[in-house]
């Protein structure tokens, strides 16, 4: 019997109507009927009888349907196992990276590993918002994720970045005046927005009013330099203040800085050797001590 014969028996048992089963199998009804008759002749049994309500499986047909389901599951398990083996032997890693980490940090990590680690490893990089990358890691769609913010869940983590939030403006600004000044907003992840919203609410006892939305952070620096408004954001350590902007650190009422951590996240399950090697490199070369705050460069 062919694998397709087992699929026919399985589909007919789950959907005992010739026309519907034929459609699900992408076959014509006459073709399906002929194939079923051929299977019955080959096995020497009657698999199903036609009735006004559809097909009625015989005891032999019911037994074959049970074995068909087992056969299909065995084939699927075998194919999945082979794919897992292919992935393990291929030195490939799919990395998820937030946009700003990709711009300022990721390529230093990858090039450093290519020199100090295994140059045969090939990387595929997926850029997304951190909350999206977190879900992709849990679903197995990326192997490693560099994400902003603290995500609770079943993953191992390495702290790779810790930056402070700033009020960025063209000229010095009194923090008390912020609710009355134009603010520039931009696309960022939920965790970063939550930290800034919490700071605002603690200081002004109200929700942060909406600002002018401009998309990503790169365009924000130009607008701030033109004195179109101010922005509250986490400034990367490798940001170079070419415009001579005024950066005022944001601190909470207790004097602690508002900081955002970036983590390298990876599965808790055992890793193939090339992934274990990469994670070890990140831990040794790219991680930072807990509590360290990386500050932006001077212009």
C-alpha positions in Angstrom: 0.0 0.0 0.0 1.1 3.5 -0.7 1.3 6.2 2.0 -1.6 7.9 0.1 -3.7 4.8 0.6 -3.4 5.2 4.4 -4.3 8.9 4.0 -7.4 7.9 2.1 -8.6 5.4 4.7 -7.9 8.0 7.5 -9.8 10.8 5.7 -12.8 8.5 4.9 -13.0 7.3 8.5 -13.0 10.9 9.8 -15.2 12.2 7.0 -17.3 9.3 5.8 -18.7 11.0 2.7 -17.1 10.3 -0.7 -17.7 13.7 -2.1 -16.4 15.6 0.9 -13.4 13.3 1.4 -12.5 13.6 -2.3 -12.5 17.4 -2.0 -10.3 17.2 1.1 -7.9 14.9 -0.7 -7.9 17.0 -3.8 -9.3 14.1 -5.9 -12.3 13.5 -8.0 -15.0 11.3 -6.5 -14.7 8.6 -9.2 -10.9 8.5 -8.7 -11.4 8.1 -4.9 -13.9 5.4 -5.4 -11.6 3.4 -7.8 -8.7 3.8 -5.4 -10.8 2.6 -2.4 -11.9 -0.5 -4.5 -8.3 -1.2 -5.4 -7.2 -1.1 -1.7 -10.1 -3.5 -0.8 -9.0 -5.9 -3.5 -5.4 -5.7 -2.5 -6.2 -6.4 1.2 -9.0 -8.8 0.5 -11.5 -7.1 2.8 -14.5 -4.9 2.6 -13.5 -1.5 4.2 -16.8 0.4 4.1 -20.4 0.1 2.9 -22.4 2.9 1.3 -25.5 4.0 3.1 -28.0 6.8 2.7 -26.1 8.7 5.4 -22.7 8.1 4.0 -20.1 5.4 4.5 -20.4 2.8 7.3 -17.0 1.2 8.2 -16.8 -2.5 8.6 -14.9 -4.0 11.6 -12.0 -4.6 9.2 -12.3 -1.0 8.0 -12.3 0.4 11.5 -9.2 -1.6 12.3 -7.5 -0.3 9.2 -8.5 3.3 10.1 -6.9 2.9 13.5 -3.7 1.6 11.9 -3.8 4.4 9.3 -3.8 7.1 12.0 -0.8 5.4 13.6 1.0 5.1 10.3 0.4 8.8 9.4 1.6 9.9 12.9 4.7 7.7 12.5 5.5 9.2 9.2 5.0 12.8 10.6 7.2 12.0 13.6 9.9 10.6 11.3 9.9 13.7 9.1 10.0 16.0 12.2 12.9 14.0 13.6 14.8 14.2 10.3 14.2 17.9 10.2 15.5 18.3 13.8 18.6 16.3 12.8 19.1 18.5 9.7 18.8 21.6 11.8 21.2 20.2 14.4 23.8 19.5 11.7 23.4 22.8 9.9 25.3 25.5 11.7 22.5 28.0 11.5 21.0 30.3 14.1 17.9 32.5 13.7 18.3 35.6 15.9 15.5 38.0 16.8 16.6 41.5 17.6 14.9 44.7 18.5 15.4 47.6 16.1 17.7 49.7 18.2 19.8 46.7 19.5 20.2 45.7 15.8 21.4 49.1 14.9 23.8 49.8 17.7 24.9 46.4 19.1 24.0 43.3 17.2 26.6 43.4 14.4 29.4 43.9 16.9 28.2 40.7 18.6 28.0 38.7 15.4 31.3 39.9 13.9 33.0 39.3 17.3 31.7 35.7 17.4 32.8 35.1 13.8 36.3 36.0 14.8 36.5 34.4 18.3 33.9 31.6 17.8 32.9 29.5 14.9 33.1 31.2 11.5 31.0 28.5 9.9 27.8 29.5 11.8 25.3 31.3 9.5 22.9 33.8 11.0 19.5 34.9 10.0 18.3 38.1 11.7 14.6 38.9 12.3 13.9 42.5 13.4 10.7 43.1 15.4 9.3 44.7 18.5 10.5 43.1 21.7 7.1 41.8 22.7 6.7 40.1 19.3 10.2 38.6 19.5 9.5 37.2 23.0 6.4 35.4 21.6 8.5 34.1 18.6 11.1 32.7 21.0 8.5 30.8 23.0 6.9 29.5 19.8 10.3 28.3 18.4 10.4 30.7 15.5 13.7 32.2 16.6 16.6 30.5 18.3 17.9 33.5 20.3 16.3 36.8 21.0 17.8 40.2 22.0 14.8 42.0 23.6 14.2 45.2 25.5 12.5 45.0 28.8 11.9 42.3 31.4 9.9 39.3 30.2 8.8 36.6 32.6 8.6 33.1 31.3 10.4 29.9 30.4 13.7 31.1 29.0 17.3 31.6 30.1 18.7 35.1 30.0 21.9 37.1 29.8 21.9 40.8 30.6 23.6 42.5 27.6 22.6 46.2 27.9 21.2 48.6 30.5 20.4 52.1 29.5 18.8 55.1 31.3 15.8 57.1 30.2 16.4 60.8 29.3 14.4 63.9 28.5 16.0 64.9 25.2 15.5 68.6 24.1 17.1 71.3 22.1 17.7 73.5 25.1 17.5 72.8 28.8 13.9 72.3 30.0 12.4 72.5 33.5 10.8 69.1 34.1 7.8 70.8 35.7 7.0 72.4 32.3 6.8 69.2 30.4 2.9 68.8 30.4 2.7 72.2 28.6 5.4 71.7 26.0 5.1 69.8 22.6 6.2 66.2 22.9 7.4 64.0 20.1 6.3 60.3 20.2 7.8 57.4 18.3 7.3 53.7 17.8 8.8 51.5 20.6 7.9 48.4 22.5 5.3 48.0 25.2 7.9 47.5 28.0 9.7 50.8 27.3 6.4 52.7 26.9 5.3 51.3 30.3 8.4 52.5 32.1 8.1 56.0 30.7 4.4 56.1 31.4 5.0 55.0 35.0 7.6 57.8 35.5 5.2 60.4 34.1 2.4 59.3 36.3 4.5 59.3 39.4 5.7 62.8 38.7 2.6 64.5 37.4 -0.2 62.2 38.8 -1.9 61.9 35.4 -1.6 60.0 32.1 1.0 61.2 29.6 -0.7 63.2 26.9 -0.3 62.1 23.3 2.5 63.6 21.3 3.3 64.0 17.6 4.0 60.5 16.3 6.8 60.2 13.8 7.5 56.5 13.6 11.0 55.4 14.5 13.5 57.2 16.8 16.1 58.1 14.1 13.9 60.9 12.8 13.2 62.1 16.3 16.7 63.5 16.7 16.3 65.7 13.7 13.0 67.1 14.9 14.3 67.8 18.4 17.4 69.5 16.9 14.9 71.8 15.0 13.2 72.6 18.3 9.9 70.9 17.2 9.5 69.4 20.7 11.1 67.2 23.3 11.2 63.4 23.5 11.3 61.0 26.5 13.3 57.9 25.5 16.0 55.4 26.4 19.2 56.6 24.7 21.6 53.9 23.5 25.1 53.9 24.9 26.5 54.2 21.3 24.3 57.1 20.4 26.6 60.0 19.4 25.1 63.4 20.2 26.0 65.0 16.8 23.3 67.7 17.2 24.5 68.8 20.7 21.1 68.0 22.2 20.4 68.4 25.9 20.1 65.1 27.7 18.4 65.2 31.1 18.4 61.8 33.0 15.0 60.7 34.3 14.9 59.7 37.9 12.1 58.5 40.2 10.9 60.1 43.3 13.3 58.0 45.4 16.2 59.1 43.3 16.7 55.9 41.4 17.2 56.1 37.6 14.6 54.9 35.1 16.5 52.2 33.3 15.7 49.6 30.6 17.4 46.3 30.4 18.2 44.3 27.3 18.4 40.6 27.5 19.7 37.8 25.4 17.0 35.1 25.7 17.3 31.5 24.7 15.4 28.3 25.4 15.8 26.3 28.6 16.1 23.1 26.6 19.4 21.5 25.7 21.1 23.4 22.8 23.0 22.0 19.8 26.8 22.6 20.1 26.9 25.6 17.7 24.1 27.4 19.6 25.7 26.6 23.0 29.0 28.1 21.7 27.2 31.3 20.6 25.4 31.7 23.9 28.7 31.1 25.8 30.3 33.8 23.7 27.5 36.3 24.5 27.7 35.4 28.2 31.5 35.9 28.3 32.0 38.8 25.9 28.7 40.7 25.6 27.1 40.5 29.0 27.4 43.3 31.6 27.4 43.2 35.4 24.0 43.6 37.0 23.4 47.2 38.0 25.7 48.7 35.3 24.1 51.6 33.4 25.6 52.3 29.9 25.5 56.0 29.2 25.5 57.7 25.7 28.7 59.2 24.3 29.3 62.9 24.4 28.8 64.9 21.2 
